[in-house]
Amino acid sequence: MDRDSLIKYINATIASGDAQTSALDYDVEAIADELEQQAGPGTGEKVEAPVFWATIQKHKKNT
């Protein structure tokens, strides 16, 4: 998965988690960076689900 696809996937996954949740509440670029560091460039889909969600929660903006 290329970086643009990974970012679209992260945005869609965050949005699908909760109707009240918006990807705007998260630093999606930082999430993509960390997932790529964990699994290699363009391979964010190979990260285990608990790690994926923990990474997302770690990058929630303070709003």
C-alpha positions in Angstrom: 0.0 0.0 0.0 1.5 3.4 -1.0 1.5 6.3 1.5 -1.6 8.0 0.0 -3.6 4.8 0.2 -2.3 4.2 3.8 -3.5 7.7 4.8 -6.9 7.1 3.2 -7.2 3.8 5.0 -6.3 5.4 8.3 -8.9 8.2 7.7 -11.6 5.7 6.7 -10.8 3.4 9.7 -11.0 6.3 12.2 -14.3 7.5 10.7 -15.8 4.0 10.7 -14.9 3.5 14.4 -17.5 5.9 15.7 -20.0 8.2 14.1 -18.8 11.0 16.5 -15.2 10.5 15.6 -13.4 12.5 12.9 -10.0 11.9 11.4 -9.5 15.7 11.9 -9.1 14.9 15.6 -6.0 12.9 14.9 -2.5 13.5 13.4 -2.9 11.2 10.5 0.5 11.9 9.1 2.2 11.0 12.4 0.1 7.8 12.5 1.2 6.9 9.0 4.9 7.7 9.9 4.7 5.4 13.0 3.0 2.6 11.2 5.6 2.7 8.4 8.3 2.6 11.0 6.8 -0.4 12.7 6.0 -2.4 9.5 8.1 -0.8 6.8 7.1 1.7 4.1 3.7 1.1 2.5 2.9 -1.9 4.7 0.7 -0.4 7.4 -2.0 -3.0 6.7 0.5 -5.6 8.2 0.4 -4.1 11.6 -1.7 -6.1 14.1 -5.1 -4.5 15.0 -4.3 -3.7 18.7 -1.1 -2.0 17.7 -2.9 -0.1 14.9 -5.5 1.2 17.3 -3.0 2.0 20.0 -1.0 4.0 17.5 -4.1 5.9 16.4 -5.0 6.7 20.1 -1.5 7.9 20.7 -1.8 10.6 18.1 -5.2 12.0 19.1 -5.0 15.8 19.1 -5.8 17.7 22.2 -9.0 19.5 21.2 
